[in-house]
Amino acid sequence: MKKQKLLPYFQENQVEAGCDEAGRGCLAGPVFAAAVILPAGFENQLLNDSKQLTEKQRYQLRPVIEEQALAWAVVAVDNHEIDEVNILNASFLAMNRAVAQLKIKPEHLLIDGNRFRTQGDIPYTCMVKGDGRFYSIAAASVLAKTYRDDFMLSIHREFPNYDWDKNKGYPTKKHRAAIREHGPTKYHRMSFRLLDEQLVLDL
C-alpha cells in the first residue's frame, strides 16, 4: 500500500505545533505526550504515524526530529495521576504540559484525535488519525512513543516478571498472567481493569 504523503501544515504562515500521546491503553506506566514545531519546508520520506513504523525506524527518526525541529518537548503523566484524574484527562494534561514547555509559543495546535481540553489560550484543531496526515503530529507521535518505550524498558529491569520490555505495559496475556501471579506493581494503573476477570485484587 502506497504511503500517504504527509502535509506540512494545516494553516499556512502560522507557527503550528503537532501534539500526540502514547500509552493511553496500557495497564502500567505513564502516558507520554509530545509537542513538536517543525520548520517550514520540513520533509522526511520515512516519517509517518509511529504505529506504522518499526521500532528501528522510530529510533532512527528521533534524533532527526530533535535536531531539525524548531522546538519540541516530551512530558509524562504518571500512573498515580492517571488514577486521580482518569486517562483521558491525563492525556490532555500531558499534551498541555508539553506545549507549555516549548521554547517557542505556537500560534496554533494540531491535536491527534477527536477531543482535547486546553489549559491555555492557543487555538487548536483536533485531527482524527492526524499522525498519519501531518508531519508535526507524526513527529510528536514518534517522540512520545520512543520516550515512553525507554521508560518502560527502564522499569522492566526493576520488575522483569511483567514482560514490559516486549509489551511496554499493554494488556497482553503474559502481562495479565504476571499480574495474576505476582499482583500489581507501583507502576500499575489501579483504575484500570488489570485482569480479564472481574476479580478484586489483594493489595
C-alpha positions as CSV (number, residue, x, y, z in Angstrom):
1,M,0.0,0.0,0.0
2,K,1.4,3.4,-1.0
3,K,2.2,5.7,1.9
4,Q,0.1,8.8,2.0
5,K,2.2,12.0,1.7
6,L,2.1,13.9,4.9
7,L,1.1,17.5,4.9
8,P,3.5,20.3,6.1
9,Y,0.8,22.4,7.8
10,F,-2.9,22.9,8.4
11,Q,-2.9,26.7,8.4
12,E,-0.1,28.3,6.3
13,N,2.0,31.1,7.7
14,Q,1.3,30.1,11.3
15,V,3.6,28.6,13.9
16,E,2.0,25.2,14.4
17,A,2.8,22.6,17.0
18,G,1.7,19.0,16.5
19,C,0.7,17.1,19.6
20,D,0.3,13.4,20.3
21,E,0.3,10.9,23.2
22,A,1.5,7.4,23.7
23,G,0.4,4.7,26.2
24,R,-3.3,5.5,26.7
25,G,-4.4,1.9,26.6
26,C,-1.6,0.5,28.8
27,L,-2.2,-1.1,32.2
28,A,1.1,0.2,33.6
29,G,3.4,3.2,33.4
30,P,2.8,6.9,32.5
31,V,1.1,8.3,29.5
32,F,3.6,10.4,27.5
33,A,2.8,13.3,25.2
34,A,5.0,15.3,22.9
35,A,4.6,18.7,21.1
36,V,6.7,19.5,18.1
37,I,7.2,22.6,15.9
38,L,8.8,21.8,12.6
39,P,10.5,24.4,10.3
40,A,8.7,25.5,7.1
41,G,9.5,23.1,4.3
42,F,10.3,20.2,6.5
43,E,10.1,16.8,4.7
44,N,11.1,13.3,5.5
45,Q,10.3,10.3,3.4
46,L,10.4,7.9,6.4
47,L,8.3,9.9,8.9
48,N,4.8,8.5,9.4
49,D,2.4,7.6,12.2
50,S,4.6,5.9,14.7
51,K,2.3,2.8,14.7
52,Q,3.2,2.3,11.0
53,L,6.9,2.4,11.7
54,T,9.2,-0.3,13.0
55,E,11.0,0.2,16.4
56,K,14.2,0.7,14.5
57,Q,12.7,3.4,12.2
58,R,11.2,5.2,15.2
59,Y,14.6,5.4,17.0
60,Q,16.2,6.4,13.7
61,L,13.8,9.3,13.3
62,R,14.0,10.6,16.9
63,P,17.4,12.4,16.6
64,V,16.4,13.8,13.2
65,I,13.2,15.3,14.7
66,E,15.1,16.6,17.7
67,E,17.8,18.2,15.6
68,Q,15.6,19.7,12.9
69,A,12.6,20.8,15.0
70,L,12.4,24.5,15.9
71,A,11.1,23.3,19.3
72,W,10.0,20.1,20.9
73,A,9.0,18.8,24.3
74,V,8.1,15.5,25.9
75,V,6.1,15.1,29.1
76,A,4.9,12.1,31.2
77,V,1.9,11.9,33.5
78,D,2.4,9.0,35.8
79,N,0.0,6.2,36.8
80,H,-0.9,7.8,40.1
81,E,-2.1,11.0,38.4
82,I,-3.9,8.9,35.8
83,D,-5.8,7.1,38.6
84,E,-6.7,10.5,40.1
85,V,-8.0,12.3,37.0
86,N,-8.7,9.4,34.6
87,I,-6.7,8.5,31.4
88,L,-8.5,10.9,29.1
89,N,-7.8,13.9,31.3
90,A,-4.3,12.7,31.9
91,S,-3.7,12.7,28.2
92,F,-5.0,16.2,27.9
93,L,-2.8,17.2,30.8
94,A,0.3,15.7,29.3
95,M,-0.3,17.5,25.9
96,N,-0.9,20.8,27.6
97,R,2.3,20.5,29.7
98,A,4.3,19.5,26.6
99,V,3.0,22.6,24.8
100,A,3.9,24.8,27.8
101,Q,7.5,23.5,27.8
102,L,8.1,24.5,24.1
103,K,10.7,27.2,23.8
104,I,8.7,28.9,21.1
105,K,5.0,29.6,21.7
106,P,2.9,28.2,18.9
107,E,0.1,30.1,17.3
108,H,-2.0,27.0,16.6
109,L,-2.0,23.4,17.9
110,L,-2.7,20.3,15.8
111,I,-4.0,17.7,18.2
112,D,-4.1,14.0,17.2
113,G,-7.6,12.6,18.0
114,N,-11.1,13.9,18.2
115,R,-11.1,15.5,21.7
116,F,-8.9,18.0,23.6
117,R,-9.3,20.3,26.6
118,T,-6.9,23.2,26.5
119,Q,-5.4,24.9,29.6
120,G,-4.1,27.9,27.6
121,D,-5.1,30.4,25.1
122,I,-3.7,28.8,21.9
123,P,-6.3,27.9,19.3
124,Y,-6.3,24.2,18.4
125,T,-7.7,21.8,15.8
126,C,-8.4,18.1,16.5
127,M,-7.4,15.7,13.7
128,V,-8.6,12.2,13.7
129,K,-5.7,10.0,12.6
130,G,-3.7,13.2,12.4
131,D,-0.4,11.3,13.0
132,G,-0.8,9.8,9.5
133,R,-1.7,13.2,7.9
134,F,0.6,15.9,9.2
135,Y,4.4,15.9,9.7
136,S,4.2,17.7,13.0
137,I,1.8,15.2,14.6
138,A,3.7,12.3,13.2
139,A,6.9,13.7,14.7
140,A,5.2,14.1,18.1
141,S,3.9,10.5,17.9
142,V,7.5,9.3,17.3
143,L,8.9,11.2,20.3
144,A,6.1,10.2,22.6
145,K,6.3,6.6,21.7
146,T,10.1,6.3,21.9
147,Y,10.4,8.1,25.2
148,R,7.7,6.0,26.7
149,D,9.3,2.8,25.4
150,D,12.6,3.9,27.0
151,F,10.8,4.4,30.3
152,M,9.1,1.0,30.2
153,L,12.4,-0.6,29.4
154,S,14.0,1.0,32.4
155,I,11.3,-0.1,34.8
156,H,11.3,-3.6,33.3
157,R,14.7,-4.1,34.9
158,E,13.0,-3.3,38.3
159,F,10.1,-5.7,37.6
160,P,11.2,-8.2,35.0
161,N,8.2,-10.6,35.5
162,Y,5.7,-8.4,33.6
163,D,7.4,-8.6,30.2
164,W,7.4,-4.8,29.8
165,D,10.5,-4.9,27.5
166,K,8.2,-6.5,25.0
167,N,4.6,-5.4,25.8
168,K,5.5,-1.9,27.0
169,G,2.7,-2.1,29.5
170,Y,-0.1,-3.1,27.1
171,P,-2.6,-5.8,28.2
172,T,-1.0,-8.9,26.7
173,K,-1.8,-12.4,28.1
174,K,1.7,-12.7,29.6
175,H,1.3,-9.3,31.3
176,R,-2.1,-10.2,32.8
177,A,-0.8,-13.6,33.8
178,A,2.1,-11.9,35.7
179,I,-0.4,-9.6,37.5
180,R,-2.5,-12.6,38.5
181,E,0.6,-14.4,39.8
182,H,2.6,-11.5,41.4
183,G,0.0,-8.8,41.9
184,P,0.2,-5.2,40.6
185,T,3.3,-3.1,41.0
186,K,3.7,0.6,42.0
187,Y,3.6,1.4,38.3
188,H,0.2,-0.2,37.5
189,R,-2.9,1.9,36.9
190,M,-5.3,0.8,39.6
191,S,-8.2,2.5,38.0
192,F,-7.9,0.1,35.0
193,R,-9.2,-3.4,34.8
194,L,-5.9,-5.2,35.3
195,L,-7.3,-8.7,34.9
196,D,-9.7,-10.2,32.3
197,E,-11.9,-11.5,35.1
198,Q,-13.7,-9.1,37.4
199,L,-11.5,-10.0,40.4
200,V,-10.8,-8.0,43.4
201,L,-7.0,-7.6,43.8
202,D,-5.5,-8.3,47.1
203,L,-3.3,-5.2,47.8
